[in-house]
Amino acid sequence: MNKSPYELRYELLAFARDSLTSEYYAKIEELKSLTDGSKIISTMMPKYPSKDDIFKLAEEYKNFIERK
């Protein structure tokens, strides 16, 4: 089954969002292990992915796919 351009763009955005949020939570788990489970200082917290971060990564994925 062929997907419409809208479906493909949605999938790229979802993949970018999932990639960035997985990376975010992995960084939090790494911080927890480094601090021996004690409270993480707010200045150490990674930045949650913004809409712009997701759009930028999706655009990078799109450009990679379209490369010949």
C-alpha positions as CSV (number, residue, x, y, z in Angstrom):
1,M,0.0,0.0,0.0
2,N,1.3,3.4,-1.0
3,K,1.3,6.1,1.6
4,S,0.3,9.7,0.9
5,P,2.8,12.5,1.4
6,Y,0.9,13.6,4.5
7,E,1.3,10.1,6.0
8,L,5.0,10.1,5.2
9,R,5.5,13.5,6.7
10,Y,3.6,12.4,9.8
11,E,5.8,9.3,10.1
12,L,9.0,11.3,9.8
13,L,7.8,13.7,12.5
14,A,6.8,10.8,14.8
15,F,10.1,9.1,14.3
16,A,12.0,12.3,15.0
17,R,9.9,12.9,18.1
18,D,10.4,9.4,19.4
19,S,14.1,9.5,18.7
20,L,14.5,12.8,20.6
21,T,12.3,11.8,23.6
22,S,14.2,8.5,23.9
23,E,17.4,10.4,23.9
24,Y,16.0,12.7,26.6
25,Y,14.9,9.9,28.9
26,A,18.2,8.1,28.4
27,K,20.1,11.2,29.5
28,I,17.9,11.4,32.6
29,E,18.6,7.7,33.4
30,E,22.3,8.4,33.0
31,L,22.1,11.3,35.4
32,K,20.3,9.2,37.9
33,S,23.0,6.6,37.8
34,L,25.8,9.2,38.1
35,T,24.1,10.8,41.1
36,D,23.5,7.4,42.9
37,G,19.8,7.9,42.9
38,S,20.0,11.2,44.8
39,K,18.0,14.2,43.6
40,I,19.0,15.5,40.2
41,I,19.9,19.2,40.3
42,S,17.7,21.2,38.0
43,T,20.7,22.7,36.2
44,M,21.8,19.2,35.2
45,M,18.5,18.3,33.6
46,P,18.6,18.0,29.8
47,K,16.2,20.2,27.8
48,Y,13.1,18.4,26.7
49,P,12.9,18.4,22.8
50,S,11.0,21.4,21.5
51,K,8.7,21.5,18.4
52,D,11.6,23.2,16.5
53,D,14.0,20.4,17.5
54,I,11.6,17.8,16.2
55,F,11.0,19.7,12.9
56,K,14.7,20.1,12.4
57,L,15.5,16.4,12.9
58,A,12.5,15.4,10.7
59,E,13.9,17.7,8.0
60,E,17.3,16.0,8.3
61,Y,15.7,12.6,7.9
62,K,13.8,13.8,4.9
63,N,16.9,15.2,3.3
64,F,18.8,12.0,3.9
65,I,16.0,9.9,2.4
66,E,15.9,12.1,-0.7
67,R,19.6,12.1,-1.3
68,K,20.6,10.1,-4.4
